[in-house]
Amino acid sequence: MVPSPSHSDPSPPNPQIIQQFLSSVLSQRGPSALPYSEDTKWLIRQHLVALTTAFPSLVPRTASFTHNDGRSVNLLQSDGTVPMSFQGVTYNIPVVIWLMESYPRHPPCVYVNPTRDMIIKRPHPHVNPSGMVSIPYLQNWIYPSSNLVELVRNLSVMFGRDPPLYSQRRPNPSPSPSPSPSPSPSSSFGRNSVNSSIASNMGVAAFPRPAIPPRAYPPSPYGSGNDIASIARMQPHTEDPNEVFKRNAINKLVEMVHNDIVGLRKTREAEMEGLFSAQGVLRQREEDLNKGLKEMQDEKEALEQQLQMVLMNSDVLEAWLRENEGKISSDFNADDAFECVDVLSKQVLECTASDLAIEDAIYSLDKAVQDGAIQFDQYLRNVRLLSREQFFHRATAAKVRASQLQAQVANMASRISQYSNG
């Protein structure tokens, strides 16, 4: 990317003029508005005000920036000099700091801006031949903690270790040149030509370079009103107290609105976190309800199967009652009332009767040993024999019931198939 040429460096205006200028250009709307997002304009203004306060030589202004694809856009820049200390002497390096459209979420573009009497040092670890600066602070830019003040301080340190510019020896047109003044700690690379002694101090051999014609600067799209130097020239020395009070009140209101927006945003974020937590709880409850509903459906199917079995048994009993109604005589034996339908049912009946009889016999033996009717050793021997017999009867009854259950299931399946076929 190649930045458009900047204007000559004017004397730094006072902070009130800079704040007025930034408030004016950042509040513009329509086609002339700067391409920065509305939520970052306040932070951009704070960065530039802090930079001008810390380094008055860097003055903010608007200028046209040309991208690699040919697009031109009006952006904010800080044009001026960065002080550096080299071998105990302070020099000023002319730079231009461009605030790109994505600033401050992304780092700005920094260029050294050599005059006609200066040459970019080649090779340089942090400055390429086009003048673009690349230092670790720019590469590790972190939003929103990174800012322009720290950037310029890092530039000063990096340039002091390895100066990016050096002066060239220019031929004197007159045969008797006047002695060149020695550089002072306040000499500026952007305003004063540096003699060959500075070049030798930097360790770079000076060589002649043809004169470069002055560059023609295009007019600013905002007119002269956007240049802080013009504002400074038009600004009267004494300001109206009402205007000062009005401007301070507006700044205070803007700051209060910004703080209210930040507080409201934090409140809404907390509410969103609460809603997300409630959503997670509701989803867990939904899973529990679905699981419970499935269990209830399975239980309903099991109960329907048991109901079908009960209905089938009811039909069998009703049929038996219809067949045996009126057959009971006066000499009817109660034991003959139970007629087993098959061998398995008869075996279950016999085992159950024997089990209950043995249970009654053991109960009687308990009463007898308590009353002293029988000896205790005789009681134990009889209980052991009866318990062993009772165990065999119970085991036989359990096996017979399992066989009956299998037979009933097979019978029920055959009936269901008959109903479905019918």
C-alpha positions in Angstrom: 0.0 0.0 0.0 1.3 3.4 -0.9 0.1 6.4 1.2 -0.6 9.7 -0.5 1.9 12.5 0.4 1.2 14.4 3.5 1.4 18.1 4.1 4.3 19.8 5.7 4.5 19.5 9.4 2.8 22.6 11.1 3.4 23.8 14.6 1.3 21.6 17.0 -2.0 23.3 18.0 -3.4 23.3 21.5 -5.3 20.2 22.8 -8.7 21.9 22.6 -8.3 22.5 18.8 -7.3 18.9 18.3 -10.3 17.7 20.3 -12.5 20.0 18.3 -11.1 18.8 15.0 -11.5 15.1 15.9 -15.0 15.6 17.2 -15.8 17.3 13.9 -14.4 14.7 11.5 -15.6 11.7 13.5 -19.1 13.0 13.8 -19.6 13.6 10.0 -22.3 11.6 8.3 -23.1 10.8 4.7 -20.6 10.5 1.8 -18.0 12.6 3.7 -18.0 10.3 6.8 -14.8 8.5 7.7 -15.0 4.7 7.2 -14.8 3.7 10.9 -17.4 1.7 12.8 -19.6 3.8 15.1 -18.7 1.7 18.2 -15.0 2.5 17.8 -15.0 6.2 17.0 -14.9 7.2 20.6 -11.9 5.0 21.3 -10.1 6.3 18.1 -10.6 9.9 19.4 -9.2 8.9 22.8 -6.1 7.3 21.2 -5.4 10.3 19.1 -5.9 12.8 21.9 -3.6 10.7 24.2 -1.0 10.5 21.4 -1.0 14.2 20.8 -0.7 14.8 24.6 2.3 12.5 24.9 4.0 13.4 21.6 2.9 16.9 20.5 5.0 16.6 17.3 2.5 14.0 15.9 -0.5 16.0 14.7 -3.8 14.2 13.5 -5.4 15.1 10.2 -7.4 13.5 7.4 -5.8 12.6 4.1 -6.5 10.3 1.1 -5.0 6.8 1.3 -4.6 4.6 -1.8 -4.9 0.8 -1.5 -3.1 -1.7 -3.6 -6.2 -2.3 -5.7 -6.5 1.4 -6.6 -9.2 2.4 -4.1 -8.8 5.7 -2.5 -10.3 6.4 0.9 -10.1 9.3 3.4 -8.6 8.2 6.6 -7.1 9.7 9.8 -3.4 9.9 10.1 -0.8 11.2 12.6 1.9 13.1 10.7 5.0 14.3 12.5 8.2 13.1 14.0 9.2 10.4 16.5 12.1 11.3 18.8 14.9 8.7 19.1 18.1 8.7 21.1 21.2 7.6 19.1 24.6 7.7 20.7 23.5 10.1 23.3 21.9 12.6 20.8 18.2 13.0 20.3 17.0 13.0 16.7 13.5 13.2 15.2 12.4 10.6 12.6 9.6 11.8 10.3 6.7 9.3 10.2 3.1 9.0 9.1 0.8 6.7 11.1 -2.3 5.7 9.1 -5.4 4.6 11.0 -6.9 2.0 8.6 -10.7 1.2 8.3 -10.5 -1.7 10.7 -8.6 0.3 13.4 -8.4 -0.2 16.4 -9.3 -3.9 16.0 -6.3 -4.2 13.7 -3.0 -2.3 13.9 -2.3 0.9 12.0 0.1 1.3 9.1 3.3 3.2 9.9 5.6 4.7 7.3 8.8 6.6 7.7 8.5 9.8 5.6 12.1 10.8 4.5 12.7 14.3 3.2 14.7 15.0 0.0 17.9 15.1 2.1 17.3 11.6 3.6 17.6 8.0 2.4 16.1 4.9 3.9 18.7 2.5 5.2 18.9 -0.7 3.2 18.6 -3.3 4.5 16.8 -2.5 7.7 15.2 -5.1 10.0 12.1 -3.1 10.6 11.7 -0.8 7.5 11.3 -2.0 3.9 12.5 0.1 0.9 9.0 1.7 0.5 9.2 3.0 4.1 6.7 0.7 5.7 7.5 -0.1 9.3 7.1 -3.6 10.8 7.9 -4.0 14.5 6.8 -6.7 17.0 4.3 -4.3 18.7 2.4 -4.0 15.4 2.6 -7.8 14.8 1.3 -8.5 18.3 -1.4 -5.9 18.3 -4.2 -6.8 20.8 -7.5 -5.0 20.8 -8.4 -3.0 23.0 -5.3 -2.9 25.1 -2.9 -1.8 22.3 -2.8 2.0 21.6 -0.9 4.6 19.7 1.2 6.0 22.6 2.8 2.6 23.3 3.3 2.1 19.6 5.3 5.4 19.3 7.3 4.5 22.3 8.2 1.2 20.8 9.1 3.0 17.5 11.4 5.3 19.4 13.2 2.3 21.1 13.5 0.4 17.8 14.7 3.4 15.8 17.3 4.2 18.5 18.8 0.8 18.2 19.1 1.0 14.4 18.2 4.3 12.8 16.1 3.8 9.6 17.2 7.0 7.8 20.5 8.7 7.1 21.4 11.9 5.3 23.1 12.2 2.0 25.8 14.8 1.2 24.4 17.3 -1.2 26.7 19.4 -3.5 26.9 23.1 -2.7 26.1 25.4 -5.6 28.4 28.2 -4.3 32.2 27.7 -4.4 32.6 29.0 -0.8 30.1 27.0 1.3 29.3 28.3 4.7 30.1 25.9 7.5 27.3 23.6 8.3 26.0 23.7 11.9 26.6 20.7 14.1 23.5 18.7 15.0 21.9 19.6 18.3 19.8 17.2 20.5 16.7 19.0 19.3 17.5 18.9 15.6 14.8 17.4 13.4 15.2 15.0 10.5 12.0 16.5 9.0 13.1 20.1 9.1 16.9 20.4 9.2 19.4 18.9 6.9 21.9 16.7 8.7 25.5 16.9 7.9 27.9 14.1 7.2 29.0 13.8 10.8 25.6 12.3 11.7 25.9 9.8 8.9 29.3 8.8 10.1 28.0 8.5 13.6 25.3 6.1 12.3 28.0 4.0 10.6 26.7 4.6 7.1 28.9 6.1 4.3 27.3 9.2 2.8 27.1 9.5 -1.0 25.7 12.1 -3.3 22.1 11.8 -4.6 20.4 13.9 -7.3 18.0 16.5 -6.1 14.3 15.3 -6.1 11.8 17.8 -7.3 9.1 18.9 -4.8 6.1 16.7 -4.7 2.7 18.1 -5.7 0.1 17.4 -3.0 -3.5 16.8 -4.1 -6.2 18.9 -2.5 -7.9 17.4 0.5 -11.5 16.2 -0.2 -12.7 18.0 2.9 -11.1 21.4 1.9 -8.9 23.4 4.1 -11.3 23.0 7.0 -10.0 19.6 7.8 -6.4 20.7 8.3 -5.6 21.5 11.9 -3.1 24.1 10.8 -5.9 26.0 9.1 -8.1 25.7 12.1 -5.3 26.9 14.3 -4.7 29.9 12.1 -8.4 30.8 12.0 -8.8 30.2 15.7 -8.8 33.4 17.8 -6.5 33.7 20.7 -9.4 34.2 23.1 -12.5 31.9 23.1 -16.0 32.7 24.1 -16.6 31.2 27.6 -20.0 30.1 26.5 -18.6 28.1 23.7 -16.0 26.5 26.0 -18.7 25.6 28.5 -20.9 24.2 25.7 -18.0 22.2 24.2 -17.1 20.8 27.7 -20.7 20.0 28.4 -21.0 18.1 25.1 -17.8 16.1 25.8 -19.1 15.3 29.3 -22.5 14.2 27.9 -20.8 12.0 25.3 -18.6 10.4 28.0 -21.7 9.8 30.2 -23.6 8.2 27.2 -20.6 6.0 26.5 -20.4 4.8 30.1 -24.1 4.2 30.1 -23.8 2.1 26.9 -21.0 0.1 28.4 -23.0 -0.6 31.6 -26.1 -1.5 29.6 -24.0 -3.8 27.4 -22.6 -5.6 30.5 -26.1 -5.9 32.0 -27.5 -7.4 28.7 -24.5 -9.8 28.5 -25.3 -11.0 32.1 -29.0 -11.4 31.2 -28.0 -13.4 28.1 -25.7 -15.7 30.2 -28.7 -16.3 32.6 -30.9 -17.1 29.7 -28.4 -19.5 28.2 -28.2 -21.3 31.6 -32.0 -21.5 31.8 -32.0 -22.9 28.3 -29.5 -25.6 29.3 -31.7 -26.5 32.3 -34.9 -26.7 30.1 -33.1 -28.9 27.7 -32.1 -31.3 30.5 -35.7 -31.3 31.7 -36.9 -32.0 28.2 -34.6 -35.1 28.0 -35.9 -36.3 31.4 -39.5 -35.8 30.3 -38.9 -37.7 27.1 -37.3 -40.5 29.0 -40.2 -40.7 31.5 -42.7 -40.7 28.7 -40.9 -43.6 27.0 -40.9 -45.6 30.3 -44.7 -44.9 30.7 -45.3 -46.1 27.1 -43.4 -49.3 27.8 -45.3 -49.9 31.0 -48.6 -49.3 29.2 -47.7 -52.0 26.6 -46.8 -54.4 29.4 -50.2 -53.7 31.2 -52.1 -54.3 27.9 -50.4 -57.7 27.5 -51.4 -58.6 31.1 -54.9 -57.4 30.4 -55.1 -59.7 27.4 -54.0 -62.6 29.5 -56.6 -61.9 32.2 -59.3 -61.6 29.6 -58.3 -65.0 28.2 -58.4 -66.6 31.6 -61.7 -65.1 32.3 -63.1 -66.6 29.1 -61.8 -70.0 30.2 -63.4 -69.7 33.7 -66.7 -68.6 32.2 -66.7 -71.5 29.8 -66.0 -74.0 32.7 -68.8 -72.5 34.7 -71.3 -72.8 31.9 -70.3 -76.5 31.4 -70.5 -77.5 35.1 -73.5 -75.5 36.1 -76.2 -77.8 37.6 -73.9 -80.8 38.0 -73.3 -80.3 41.8 -75.2 -82.9 43.9 -75.8 -83.2 47.6 -73.1 -85.9 48.0 -70.5 -83.7 46.3 -67.0 -84.0 47.7 -65.1 -80.7 48.0 -61.9 -82.4 46.8 -63.5 -83.3 43.6 -64.4 -79.7 42.9 -60.9 -79.1 41.5 -60.4 -80.8 38.3 -57.0 -80.4 36.7 -57.0 -79.7 33.0 -53.7 -81.5 32.4 -50.9 -83.4 34.1 -48.9 -80.2 34.9 -51.8 -78.6 36.7 -52.4 -81.8 38.8 -48.7 -81.9 39.7 -48.8 -78.2 40.8 -51.9 -78.9 42.9 -50.3 -81.9 44.6 -47.0 -80.0 45.3 -48.8 -77.0 46.7 -51.0 -79.1 48.9 -48.0 -81.1 50.3 -46.1 -77.8 50.8 -49.0 -76.3 52.8 -49.4 -79.5 54.8 -45.8 -79.7 55.8 -46.0 -76.0 56.8 -48.9 -76.9 59.1 -47.0 -79.8 60.5 -43.9 -77.7 61.3 -46.2 -75.1 63.0 -47.7 -77.9 65.2 -44.2 -79.2 66.1 -43.3 -75.6 67.2 -46.3 -75.5 69.5 -45.5 -78.9 70.8 -41.9 -78.2 71.7 -43.0 -74.9 73.4 -45.5 -76.9 75.5 -42.9 -79.6 76.3 -44.9 -82.3 74.5 -41.9 -83.6 72.6 -38.2 -83.7 73.2 -36.1 -81.0 71.6 -33.8 -83.4 69.7 -36.8 -85.2 68.3 -38.2 -81.9 67.3 -35.1 -81.0 65.4 -34.9 -84.4 63.6 -38.6 -84.1 62.5 -38.2 -80.5 61.3 -35.1 -81.4 59.3 -36.9 -84.2 57.6 -40.0 -82.2 56.9 -38.0 -79.2 55.6 -36.1 -81.3 53.1 -39.4 -82.8 51.8 -40.9 -79.3 51.7 -37.9 -78.0 49.6 -38.4 -80.7 47.0 -42.1 -80.0 46.7 -41.5 -76.2 46.3 -38.7 -76.8 43.7 -41.0 -79.1 41.7 -43.9 -76.6 41.8 -41.6 -73.8 40.6 -40.4 -75.9 37.6 -44.0 -76.9 36.8 -45.2 -73.2 36.9 -42.4 -72.2 34.5 -43.5 -74.9 32.1 -47.1 -73.8 32.3 -46.1 -70.2 31.7 -44.3 -71.2 28.5 -47.3 -73.2 27.4 -49.6 -70.2 28.0 -47.4 -67.9 26.0 -47.3 -70.3 23.1 -51.1 -70.7 23.3 -51.7 -67.0 23.4 -49.4 -66.4 20.4 -51.3 -69.0 18.4 -54.6 -67.4 19.3 -53.3 -63.9 18.3 -52.2 -65.3 15.0 -55.7 -66.9 14.5 -57.4 -63.6 15.3 -55.1 -61.7 12.9 -55.7 -64.2 10.1 -59.5 -64.1 10.7 
